[in-house]
């Protein structure tokens, strides 16, 4: 009985000694790795330093210094990654824009916006990220101008070919409301409204309510600066007075 107690005691003591030895070994190993992380950081290798700090923390999860260094380096890595990705997306957007791939360019510019905006105000890259943000914004505006011009010209081509409804659909995709766009939309709306108006006037008693609503809809789209505006307003008044009442 006494022999068994002694054996158990020896096992417990040896286990404790091994645990203590392993703790000091892992703690020492963690500190060595942490020193390597600091050396890498001093040498300008941010990502290598972060990975080494992660190893140090894995070796000793209670190493407070390793926890602090890993957290700080993670923040720096995150900011640096966002800034680099913003740069990359911006360049991809420029390439797509120069190839007239406007939707693709817009997607890259949006991604560049998002990454640049995620750079912390305390990051060393913050100033450069804000500068890049402004550059992307300028290109985004230029992209809007190009896309608007593209859809305007496409709508004009369709309109001249005798398809005002198709022209209107194309024009609706223009991101900016320029005077050119407003003028063409007014002309298209006038043509479509007038067509429906004339159909109603031929048979006002049998024209369905939907015809009246259709004509009024188109006439209301005519810009106040259009030469057709007054005529459209007069037509709207007539249509409103004559439309069937359910």
N, C-alpha and C positions, 0 to 999 in steps of 0.2 A: 504493500500500500504506500509506504513512505518512498519506495523507489519510483513508483508512478508519479507521485507528486513532484519529486525532484526532476524527473524527465520533462514533465509539463512545464515546470518553472524554467528549466534551461531552454526549452523551445520558445517560450514567451520572450525570454531575455534576448535570445538570438534573433528572433523576429523583430524585436524593437531595435536592436543594433543595426540589423540590415535596413530597416525602414529609415533610421536616422542617417545611415551612410548613403542610401539612395537619395534621400532628400537633399543632403549637402552636395551630392554628385550632380543631381539634376539642377539644383540651384546654381552651382558653379558653372555647369554647362550652359545654362540659360544666360548667365552673365557674360560668358565668353561669346555666345551668339549675339548678344545685345551689343557688345563692343564691336563685333564685326559689322553689325547694322549701322552703328554710328560712324564707322570708318567709311562704309559705302556711301552714306549720306554726305559726309564731308567731301568725298570724291565726286559728288554730283550724280550718283546712281540712286535716284529716289525709289524706283521700283524694286531694285535689288535690296535696298535698305528695308523697305516695307516687308518684303518676303522673309528677310533674315530676322526681323523683329517678330514676325509671326511664328517663326521657328522657335525663337527664344521664349515666347509666351506659351507655346505648346509644350516646351521642355519643362516649364514651371509656371503653371497657371496662376500661382499666387505671387509671382514676381511683380510687385507694384510698379517698378520702373519700366518693366517690359510692357505692362498694360498701358501706361501713359505714353510711351514711345510709339507703340503700335497704333494707338488711337490717333495720335498727332500725325503720324505718317499716312494713315488711312485717309485722313481729311485732305492732306496735301495731294495724295495720289488721285483722290476723287476730283479735286479741283483741276489738277493737271490733265486728267483724262477728259473731263468736260471741255476744257479749253482746246485741247488737241482735236477732239471730235468736232467741235464747232468749226475749227479751221478746215478740217477735211470736208465736212458737209458744205461749207461755203464754196470751196474750190470745185466740188462736184456740181454744185448749183450753177456756177459760172460756165462750166463746160457744157452742161445741158442747155443752158440759156443760149449760148453761142451756136448750138446745134438746132435751135428753135424747138426744143423739147420743153415746152413751157410748164406742163404739169409736173414733169420730173424735176425741173428747176425749182418750182415752188415747194415741192416736198423737201428737197435738200435745204433750201433756205429756211424753211420752217424748223427743220431739225437743228440747223445752225443756231437759230434764235434760241431754241429750247436749251441747248447745251451751254451757250454763252451766258444765258440768264441764270444757270445753275451754279456758276462760279461764285463762291462766297466773297462777300465784300472784304473779308480779312485775308483772302488769298493773294499771293504775290502776282498771280496772273490777272487779278481783277481789272486793273487799268487797261491791259491789252484786250481782255474779254469785252469790256465796254466799248472800246474802239472798234473791235470787230463787229459788235452788235450794231453799231451805227452804220458800218459799211454794208452789212447784210440788209439793213432797213432801206438804205439808198437803192440797192440792187433790187429789192423786193418792189419798190415803187416803180423802178424802171421796167421790171418784169410786168407789172400791172399795165403800164403804158403800152408795152409791146403786145400783150394779150388783147387789150382793148382795141388796138389798131387792127390786129389780125381779125377779130370777130366783126369789127365794123366793115372791113373790106369784104369779108366773106358774106356778110348780110347784104351788103350793097350789090354784090355780084348776083346773089340769089334773087334779090328784089328786082333787079333789071331784067332777069330772065323770066319774070312773070310769076314768081311764087312769093307773094308777100307774107303768107303765113310761115313759110320756111325761113324767110329772112328775119321775121320777128323772133323766132325760136333761136336763131344763131345770135342775134343781137342781145338777147337776154343773158348770154354767157359772158358778156363784156363786164369786167370787174369794176370799171370806172364809168361814171356818168359824165362824159364829155359833151360839149355842145354838138359835135358831129353825131354822136350817138343819140342825143335827144332829138335832133332834127330828123334823122332817119326814122326813129321810132314814131315820131309824129306823122310823117308821111305814110308809113306803113299802116298805122292805126287809122288814118284818114281813109285810105283806100279800102281797108277791110270794113270799117264802119259804114262808109258810103255804099259799098256793095250791099250790105245787109239792109241799110236804110231804103235803098231803091227797091229792093225786093219787097219790103213791107209796104211801101207806097203804092206798088202795083196792086196788091191785094190786102189792104189794111184790115179788112173785116175777118179774113181767114188766117192771117199770119199768127202763129203761136206766140205766147209770151216770151219764150226763149229767144225768138228773133229780136224782139225789142230789147231784151236784156243784153243780147250779144252786141247789137249796134251801140247801145249806150256805153257798154264796157269799152269798146274801141274808141269811141269819141272822147271818153274821159281820160284816155291815155295821151291825148294830144297836148303838147306843151303850150303854156300861155304865150310863149314867144313865137309860136308858129303862125303862119299866115292863114292856116285853116282853123285857128282856135275859135274865132267868133262864129263861124259857120257851124262848127261842131257843137258849140253851146246852144245855138238856136235849134239844131236838130235834136239835141238832148231834151230840150223843153217840149218840142212837138211830140217826141216819142213818149215822154213821161205822161203827157196829157192824153195820148191816144191809146196807150197800152191797155190790154184787156185787164179787167179786175176780177180776180177769182173770189 
